[in-house]
C-alpha cells in the first residue's frame, strides 16, 4: 500500500511540474526571463500565481491550462480586499526585510511602535525636509530606515556623495551632517550597497524620492508631515 501511494505521489508531482513547464513556455514570449520558481499555486482555484520581477514587481494569475490570464486588481468580495495588491506589497516588504540592517542607515525611535523604510536621495530637497522632522517622527514612535536611491538625472553627484556617506564610520551622523549642513565626509572608498539599493528601488517601482514603505509593503511616494505619516500608518493597520 505504501509503495502504491509513493508511486501515485510521484505521478501527481510530475503532472504538476509538467503543467508549470507548459505555463513557462506559454509566458516566455511575453516575459522572456520567466522561470519555474516564479510560478506557484494561488488562492484562486484553477489558477497559478506568477510573480514578475523585471522591470518591477507585479503579480498575475494564469489558468492551469495556460489559456486565461488575470492581471491588475483582483478583489475578494467576501473580505473586500485586493489580493493582487496585497500579494505585491508582501513581496516588496520581504525584499526590504531581506536587506541587512547593517546596510541601512537607521534612526531608531526609543519608543518604537512603527518602522518605515525610506528610499532617499541626499540632494533631494524634500528628502532634506523629511529628515528635518526626524526627532518628531522618532518621538511619535516611528523608526526610519534609510535606503539609497540617488536620482542621477536630477542630481548627478548624489550617488558618489551617498557612497561617501555609506562608507563613513558613522553613517547616521554622516547623512545627518550632509542633509542639514551639506558637509560630506572624506571617507575612504569601500564596498558599499548604494548601487545595489538603487537597483532594488527601481524593482520596487520607486521613481522619485522620498519614497516611504510601511511595514505591510504599502508604498507612499513623496513627503509627509510627521502627524500625517502617523495617521497614514494607523489607517493602513486598520484595513
C-alpha positions in Angstrom: 0.0 0.0 0.0 2.8 2.4 0.9 4.6 1.6 -2.3 1.4 2.4 -4.3 1.0 5.7 -2.5 4.6 6.7 -3.2 4.2 5.9 -6.9 0.9 7.8 -7.0 2.6 10.8 -5.3 5.5 10.8 -7.8 3.0 10.6 -10.7 0.9 13.6 -9.4 4.1 15.6 -8.7 5.3 15.0 -12.3 1.9 16.2 -13.6 2.2 19.4 -11.6 5.8 20.1 -12.8 4.7 19.4 -16.4 1.9 21.9 -16.0 4.3 24.5 -14.7 6.7 23.8 -17.5 3.8 24.4 -20.0 2.9 27.6 -18.3 6.5 28.9 -18.5 6.5 28.1 -22.3 3.2 30.0 -22.7 4.6 33.1 -20.9 8.1 33.1 -22.4 7.1 35.2 -25.5 5.8 37.9 -23.2 8.1 37.6 -20.3 11.4 36.2 -21.6 13.0 36.0 -18.1 10.2 33.9 -16.5 11.3 30.8 -14.6 9.6 27.9 -12.9 10.4 29.5 -9.5 8.2 32.5 -10.4 5.1 30.3 -10.6 3.2 28.7 -7.7 -0.3 27.7 -6.7 -2.6 30.6 -5.8 -5.6 31.2 -3.6 -7.7 31.4 -6.8 -9.0 27.9 -7.7 -7.7 26.7 -11.0 -5.1 29.4 -11.3 -1.3 29.7 -10.8 0.2 32.8 -9.3 3.0 34.3 -11.4 5.4 36.7 -9.8 7.2 39.1 -12.2 10.3 40.9 -11.0 11.5 42.7 -14.1 11.4 45.6 -14.6 9.3 45.9 -11.4 7.4 43.7 -9.0 4.0 42.6 -10.3 1.7 39.6 -9.9 -0.6 38.0 -12.4 -2.7 34.8 -12.4 -2.9 32.3 -15.2 -5.3 29.4 -15.6 -3.7 26.0 -15.1 -4.5 25.1 -18.8 -2.5 28.2 -19.8 -5.4 29.8 -21.6 -6.6 32.7 -19.4 -4.6 35.5 -17.7 -5.8 37.8 -14.9 -3.8 40.9 -14.4 -4.5 44.1 -12.4 -6.8 44.4 -9.4 -8.2 41.0 -8.2 -10.7 41.6 -5.4 -12.0 39.1 -2.8 -15.6 40.3 -2.4 -16.1 38.5 0.9 -13.1 40.1 2.5 -13.2 43.2 0.3 -9.5 43.1 -0.1 -7.4 43.4 -3.3 -5.5 40.1 -3.2 -3.2 41.0 -6.0 -2.1 44.3 -4.4 -1.7 42.7 -1.0 0.5 40.0 -2.6 2.7 42.5 -4.4 3.1 44.5 -1.2 4.0 41.4 0.8 6.7 40.6 -1.8 8.0 44.2 -1.6 8.2 44.0 2.2 10.1 40.7 2.0 12.6 42.3 -0.3 13.1 45.2 2.1 13.4 42.9 5.2 15.9 40.8 3.3 18.3 43.7 3.2 20.6 43.7 6.2 20.1 46.4 8.7 23.9 46.9 8.6 23.4 48.2 5.0 20.6 50.7 6.0 21.0 54.0 7.9 18.7 53.7 10.8 17.2 56.4 13.1 15.6 54.4 15.8 12.8 55.6 18.0 13.4 54.9 21.7 9.7 54.1 21.9 9.5 52.2 18.6 5.9 51.4 17.5 6.3 51.6 13.7 9.0 51.1 11.2 9.2 52.8 7.8 11.8 52.2 5.0 12.6 55.4 3.1 14.4 55.5 -0.2 16.3 58.8 -0.1 18.5 60.9 -2.3 20.7 63.2 -0.3 20.4 66.0 -2.8 16.6 65.9 -2.9 15.1 68.9 -1.1 12.0 67.1 0.0 14.2 64.3 1.5 16.0 67.0 3.5 12.7 68.4 4.6 11.6 64.9 5.7 14.9 64.4 7.6 14.4 67.7 9.4 11.4 66.1 11.1 13.4 63.1 12.3 13.2 64.0 16.0 9.4 64.5 15.7 9.0 61.2 13.8 11.0 59.3 16.4 9.0 60.9 19.2 5.8 59.5 17.6 7.3 56.1 17.8 8.4 55.9 14.1 11.8 54.3 13.3 13.2 55.4 10.0 15.4 53.1 7.9 17.1 54.9 5.0 17.9 53.2 1.8 19.8 54.7 -1.2 18.0 55.8 -4.4 20.1 58.6 -6.0 18.4 60.1 -8.9 21.1 60.6 -11.5 19.1 62.6 -14.0 18.1 65.2 -11.3 21.2 65.0 -9.1 24.2 63.7 -11.0 26.5 63.9 -7.9 24.2 62.2 -5.5 25.4 58.7 -6.0 29.1 59.5 -5.3 28.0 61.6 -2.3 25.9 58.7 -0.9 28.8 56.2 -1.4 30.9 58.5 0.7 28.2 58.6 3.4 27.6 54.8 3.3 31.4 54.4 3.7 31.6 56.7 6.7 32.5 55.3 10.1 29.1 56.5 11.5 26.6 56.5 8.6 23.8 58.2 10.6 26.0 61.1 11.6 27.3 61.4 8.0 23.9 61.5 6.4 22.6 63.9 9.0 25.5 66.3 8.5 25.1 66.2 4.7 21.3 66.7 4.8 21.5 69.6 7.3 24.9 71.2 6.7 25.9 69.9 3.3 29.1 68.5 4.9 30.4 65.5 3.1 32.7 63.1 5.0 36.1 62.4 3.4 35.5 58.6 3.7 37.9 56.1 2.1 36.4 54.1 -0.7 34.7 50.9 0.4 32.4 48.2 -0.8 29.0 49.8 -0.3 25.4 48.9 -1.1 24.4 52.2 -2.9 24.2 50.8 -6.4 22.5 47.6 -5.3 19.9 49.6 -3.3 19.3 51.8 -6.3 18.6 48.8 -8.4 16.2 47.4 -5.8 14.4 50.8 -5.6 13.7 50.6 -9.4 12.5 47.0 -9.0 10.1 48.2 -6.3 8.8 50.9 -8.6 10.4 53.9 -7.0 10.7 56.8 -9.4 11.0 59.7 -7.0 12.2 60.5 -3.5 11.5 60.4 -0.7 9.6 57.1 -1.2 8.2 55.6 2.0 7.3 52.0 2.6 5.2 50.9 5.5 5.5 47.6 7.3 2.9 45.9 5.1 4.8 46.9 2.0 2.5 49.8 1.1 4.4 52.5 -0.8 3.6 56.2 -0.2 5.6 58.3 -2.6 6.6 61.9 -1.6 6.9 64.0 1.5 4.6 63.6 4.5 4.4 65.7 7.7 5.1 63.5 10.8 1.5 63.5 12.1 0.2 62.8 8.6 2.7 59.9 8.3 1.5 58.5 11.6 -2.2 58.8 10.5 -1.5 57.1 7.2 0.2 54.3 9.1 -2.7 53.9 11.5 -5.1 53.8 8.6 -3.2 51.0 6.9 -3.2 49.0 10.1 -6.9 49.4 10.4 -7.6 48.0 7.0 
